[in-house]
Amino acid sequence: QVQLQESGPGLVKPSETLSLTCAVSDYSIGSAYYWGWIRQPPGKGLEWIGSIYHSGSTYYNPSLKSRVTISIDTSKNQFSLNLSSVTAADTAVYYCARDYDILTVRFDYWGQGTLVTVSS
Amino acid sequence: QSALTQPASVSGSPGQSITISCTGTSSDVGGYNYVSWYQQHPGKAPKLMFYDVSNRPSGVSNRFSASKSGTTASLTISGLQAEDEADYFCTSYTSSSTLRVFGTGTKVTVL
């Protein structure tokens, strides 16, 4: 059973960079699949942020692309999200998930999610 | 890229069947068999219920079924149970640069 766990600051100041890490256990992320980030503002729906292939290729949501960087560290079996120039609109629960394939939209394993609040 | 359209809420009594619709366009739901459904209980991460329109992952109850016709996908819950009370989201691949589009979400209430 693949397990994912998000970690990072729960509070980020406006204009700063949000940084989160997703640690994966019981599966070697360098073996296969995409690994993605999804967010959910309080009381609202889901938004795909972007995904990274195990080889390092990335796909980003165009609405966030100018501010997003997703990276992968296979030696630590983790991948990370950086979102720059944050505003209150970036306040959300951030989830990491295994993204089975870039076409099929099949997020089959999820982390528990971490709430990030953007506030001064 | 607009979100896929779902009813805000659907309700039913225990034992009944309900259906949640997910309406898109020919650029997403209607153009590809890449529709997925997720169940989300309050405070929990979403759970994959179906992928590629009607493929059910192991562990998902067969009381749940999914299908697609034209630009509308559907999720049906038969024999509704209290534990089915949750939010449900559809999602689809899209030919737009967005790649993925999520539905607006449907709150299922068991009366």
Chai-1 contact restraints between the chains, C-beta under 6 A:
chainA,res_idxA,chainB,res_idxB,connection_type,confidence,min_distance_angstrom,max_distance_angstrom,comment,restraint_id
A,G45,B,F102,contact,1.0,0.0,6.0,A-B,restraint_1
A,G45,B,T104,contact,1.0,0.0,6.0,A-B,restraint_2
A,G45,B,G105,contact,1.0,0.0,6.0,A-B,restraint_3
A,L46,B,F89,contact,1.0,0.0,6.0,A-B,restraint_4
A,L46,B,F102,contact,1.0,0.0,6.0,A-B,restraint_5
A,W48,B,R100,contact,1.0,0.0,6.0,A-B,restraint_6
A,P62,B,S97,contact,1.0,0.0,6.0,A-B,restraint_7
A,Y95,B,A45,contact,1.0,0.0,6.0,A-B,restraint_8
A,L103,B,Y34,contact,1.0,0.0,6.0,A-B,restraint_9
A,L103,B,Y93,contact,1.0,0.0,6.0,A-B,restraint_10
A,T104,B,Y34,contact,1.0,0.0,6.0,A-B,restraint_11
A,T104,B,Y51,contact,1.0,0.0,6.0,A-B,restraint_12
A,T104,B,D52,contact,1.0,0.0,6.0,A-B,restraint_13
A,V105,B,Y34,contact,1.0,0.0,6.0,A-B,restraint_14
A,V105,B,S36,contact,1.0,0.0,6.0,A-B,restraint_15
A,V105,B,T91,contact,1.0,0.0,6.0,A-B,restraint_16
A,V105,B,Y93,contact,1.0,0.0,6.0,A-B,restraint_17
A,V105,B,R100,contact,1.0,0.0,6.0,A-B,restraint_18
A,R106,B,S36,contact,1.0,0.0,6.0,A-B,restraint_19
A,R106,B,Y51,contact,1.0,0.0,6.0,A-B,restraint_20
A,D108,B,L48,contact,1.0,0.0,6.0,A-B,restraint_21
A,W110,B,A45,contact,1.0,0.0,6.0,A-B,restraint_22
A,Q112,B,A45,contact,1.0,0.0,6.0,A-B,restraint_23
A,G113,B,A45,contact,1.0,0.0,6.0,A-B,restraint_24
